Amino acid sequence: MESFFQDTNNWVLISFIIFAVVSYKLGRRSVLNALDSRIEKIKNDIDTAENLRIEAQELLAQFQRKQREADQEAKRIIETAKEHAKGIQKKASSQMKESASRREKWLDQRLKRMEADAVEHMKSKASELAIAATTQILMQRLDEKSHDALVKKTVKELPDTLKDVA
């Protein structure tokens, strides 16, 4: 047994085992805490990403629904306008030929105006939806520095834009 304690390799082995046990006892908690906090951060990031994905899907579904509603409303308006025009055409056909011709021109113009109004209404709704979506996305993604830069750029370009509109 004395030869066991006299061999330096055995002392190195004993020292290493003691070091490993002490390191395990003292460092285990901090390593586990670091791993736990990293796991929790990753879980939170995954949850946040999933919530953002769900929110984006909900917004997409909402915008698609609004687009379908606007399309249906436009079709209904156009259908109503066409039905109205047909009724007026029947009444006008019983009148004199000249009056019928004048009346038909008037109806065609009115139908075009109603269709143009319907198209304009759809464009207006689409613009409102696009502005609302853009505003919401910008509010979510812009930090203060980017927001200030965007405001300065917009104010700088405003006179040129107003000239184009006028």
Number of C-alpha atoms within 10 A of each C-alpha: 5 6 8 10 11 10 10 11 11 13 13 11 11 13 12 12 12 12 12 12 12 12 11 12 10 11 11 12 11 10 12 11 11 12 12 12 12 12 12 12 12 12 12 12 12 12 12 12 12 12 12 12 12 12 12 12 12 12 13 13 12 12 16 12 12 15 16 12 12 18 15 12 15 19 14 13 16 20 13 13 18 17 12 13 17 13 11 14 17 12 11 18 14 10 12 10 11 9 13 17 15 12 18 18 12 13 20 14 12 14 17 14 12 17 19 13 15 20 15 13 15 17 13 12 15 16 12 12 15 13 12 12 15 12 12 11 11 13 12 9 11 12 10 10 9 12 14 12 11 13 12 12 11 12 12 11 11 12 11 10 12 9 8 8 7 5
